[in-house]
Amino acid sequence: MRKHMMVAAAVAAAISLAGCEQAKDDAAVDAAPAEPAVDVAAEADAIRARSGEWMNYANAKDAASVANMMYTSDAVMISDEKAYKGPVAIQSTLEADIKESPDGVVSWTSDDIRVAESGDMAVEIGSFTFDPDGDGKKSAIQGTFVTTWVKSDGEWRALTDAGGQNAAAAAP
C-alpha cells in the first residue's frame, strides 16, 4: 500500500511540474510580439499573377523559364502518369512536349486558391484547355490541375503540379 502511495505522489508531482512548465510556456508565448496577420486575399492574387506569368512562358514555348523560374529546386511535376523531379527533368519533358506539339496552345483558369494562414503555402485548383495544334483539326483537351505553391524569399514557386484530362461523364 505504501508503494502505491509513493507512486501516486510521484505521479502527482510530475503532473504539477508539467503544469508549471506549461504555464511558463504559455507566458512566454503571450509575451512574444504578435506576428502581423497575412493578407491571404493579396497572396491569392499574387499566385494568380504568377500562374498567368507561367501560362505566358508556356505559350512562348519557354520550357527553361517554366522549369527554372516557376518551380522550386525540389519540385515534382506529374504529367501523363509520370513524375518528373526537379527543374532539369521538368524542362526536359516540357521541351519534348513542345517538340511534339509545336503549335500547341494552353490556357487555364484558377478555380480556387487556398492560402495557409501562415502565408507561406497555398494550393491552386483549376481548369485547363490544351489545343495540340492551335487552330488546327485536332480536338482540344479539357482538364483539371492542382498546384501546391510555396513562398520562398518572397516569391511564390510551384512545389508540386499535377494535371490530367477530365474523365468522361459516367452514363446514367
C-alpha positions as CSV (number, residue, x, y, z in Angstrom):
1,M,0.0,0.0,0.0
2,R,2.8,2.3,0.9
3,K,4.4,1.6,-2.5
4,H,1.1,2.6,-4.3
5,M,1.0,5.9,-2.3
6,M,4.6,6.7,-3.3
7,V,3.8,6.1,-7.0
8,A,0.7,8.2,-6.7
9,A,2.7,11.0,-5.0
10,A,5.3,10.8,-7.8
11,V,2.7,11.0,-10.5
12,A,1.0,14.0,-8.8
13,A,4.4,15.8,-8.5
14,A,5.1,15.1,-12.2
15,I,1.7,16.4,-13.2
16,S,2.2,19.5,-11.1
17,L,5.6,20.2,-12.6
18,A,4.2,19.7,-16.1
19,G,1.5,22.2,-15.3
20,C,4.1,24.7,-14.1
21,E,6.2,24.2,-17.2
22,Q,3.1,24.7,-19.4
23,A,2.2,27.9,-17.5
24,K,5.8,29.2,-18.2
25,D,5.5,28.3,-21.9
26,D,2.1,30.0,-22.1
27,A,3.5,33.1,-20.5
28,A,6.4,33.1,-22.9
29,V,4.1,32.9,-25.9
30,D,1.9,35.6,-24.5
31,A,4.9,37.9,-24.1
32,A,6.1,37.4,-27.7
33,P,5.2,40.2,-30.1
34,A,2.3,39.2,-32.4
35,E,3.2,38.4,-36.0
36,P,1.4,40.6,-38.5
37,A,-1.6,39.0,-40.0
38,V,-1.2,37.6,-43.5
39,D,-3.4,39.1,-46.2
40,V,-4.5,35.8,-47.7
41,A,-6.6,37.6,-50.4
42,A,-3.5,39.5,-51.6
43,E,-1.4,36.3,-51.5
44,A,-4.1,34.6,-53.6
45,D,-3.9,37.5,-56.1
46,A,-0.1,37.1,-56.2
47,I,-0.4,33.4,-57.0
48,R,-2.9,34.3,-59.8
49,A,-0.3,36.7,-61.2
50,R,2.4,34.0,-61.0
51,S,0.1,31.5,-62.7
52,G,-0.5,34.0,-65.5
53,E,3.2,34.5,-65.9
54,W,3.6,30.7,-66.1
55,M,1.0,30.5,-68.9
56,N,2.8,33.2,-70.8
57,Y,6.1,31.2,-70.6
58,A,4.2,28.1,-71.7
59,N,2.7,29.7,-74.7
60,A,6.0,31.3,-75.7
61,K,7.4,27.7,-75.7
62,D,9.9,28.8,-73.0
63,A,10.5,25.5,-71.1
64,A,13.6,26.8,-69.4
65,S,11.7,29.7,-67.8
66,V,8.9,27.5,-66.7
67,A,11.2,24.9,-65.2
68,N,13.6,27.3,-63.5
69,M,11.5,30.3,-62.6
70,M,8.2,28.8,-61.7
71,Y,9.3,25.6,-59.9
72,T,11.3,25.1,-56.7
73,S,14.5,23.2,-56.9
74,D,12.9,20.1,-55.4
75,A,9.6,20.3,-57.3
76,V,7.7,17.4,-58.7
77,M,5.5,17.6,-61.8
78,I,3.1,14.8,-62.6
79,S,2.1,14.6,-66.3
80,D,0.9,11.7,-68.4
81,E,1.0,9.4,-65.4
82,K,4.7,10.0,-64.8
83,A,6.5,12.0,-62.1
84,Y,9.3,14.4,-63.1
85,K,11.5,15.5,-60.2
86,G,13.5,18.8,-60.3
87,P,13.9,21.6,-62.9
88,V,16.2,19.6,-65.2
89,A,13.7,16.7,-65.6
90,I,10.8,19.1,-65.8
91,Q,12.5,21.2,-68.5
92,S,13.4,18.1,-70.5
93,T,9.8,16.8,-70.6
94,L,8.4,20.3,-71.4
95,E,10.9,20.5,-74.3
96,A,9.7,17.1,-75.6
97,D,6.1,18.2,-75.3
98,I,6.8,21.4,-77.3
99,K,8.6,19.4,-80.0
100,E,5.6,17.0,-80.2
101,S,3.0,19.9,-80.4
102,P,4.9,23.0,-81.7
103,D,1.7,24.8,-82.5
104,G,0.0,23.8,-79.2
105,V,-1.8,26.5,-77.1
106,V,-2.7,26.1,-73.5
107,S,-4.9,28.2,-71.3
108,W,-6.1,27.8,-67.7
109,T,-8.1,29.4,-65.0
110,S,-7.7,29.3,-61.3
111,D,-11.0,27.9,-59.9
112,D,-9.9,28.1,-56.3
113,I,-6.8,29.2,-54.4
114,R,-6.4,28.5,-50.7
115,V,-3.6,30.2,-48.9
116,A,-2.4,29.0,-45.5
117,E,-2.8,31.5,-42.6
118,S,1.0,31.4,-42.3
119,G,1.2,32.9,-45.9
120,D,3.9,30.5,-47.0
121,M,1.9,27.7,-48.7
122,A,-1.1,27.6,-51.0
123,V,-3.0,25.2,-53.2
124,E,-4.4,26.2,-56.6
125,I,-7.1,24.2,-58.3
126,G,-8.1,25.0,-61.8
127,S,-9.3,24.0,-65.3
128,F,-7.2,24.0,-68.4
129,T,-7.6,23.6,-72.1
130,F,-4.8,22.4,-74.4
131,D,-5.2,22.6,-78.1
132,P,-2.4,20.5,-79.6
133,D,-2.4,22.2,-83.0
134,G,-3.7,25.7,-82.2
135,D,-6.5,26.3,-84.7
136,G,-5.9,23.0,-86.5
137,K,-8.1,20.0,-86.8
138,K,-7.2,18.2,-83.6
139,S,-9.6,18.5,-80.8
140,A,-8.7,20.5,-77.7
141,I,-8.3,18.6,-74.4
142,Q,-10.1,19.8,-71.3
143,G,-8.6,19.0,-67.9
144,T,-8.1,19.8,-64.3
145,F,-4.9,20.7,-62.4
146,V,-3.7,21.2,-58.8
147,T,-0.6,23.1,-57.9
148,T,1.0,23.4,-54.5
149,W,2.7,26.7,-54.1
150,V,5.4,27.6,-51.5
151,K,6.7,31.1,-50.8
152,S,10.4,31.3,-50.5
153,D,12.4,34.5,-50.3
154,G,9.2,36.5,-51.0
155,E,8.4,34.6,-54.2
156,W,5.8,32.0,-55.0
157,R,7.0,28.9,-56.7
158,A,5.4,25.5,-57.5
159,L,6.4,22.6,-55.3
160,T,4.1,20.1,-56.9
161,D,2.0,20.3,-60.0
162,A,-0.3,17.7,-61.4
163,G,-3.0,17.7,-64.1
164,G,-4.9,15.4,-66.3
165,Q,-7.6,15.2,-68.9
166,N,-11.1,15.2,-67.4
167,A,-12.7,11.8,-67.4
168,A,-15.8,11.2,-69.5
169,A,-19.0,11.6,-67.6
170,A,-20.5,8.3,-66.4
171,A,-23.6,7.1,-68.2
172,P,-26.7,7.4,-66.1
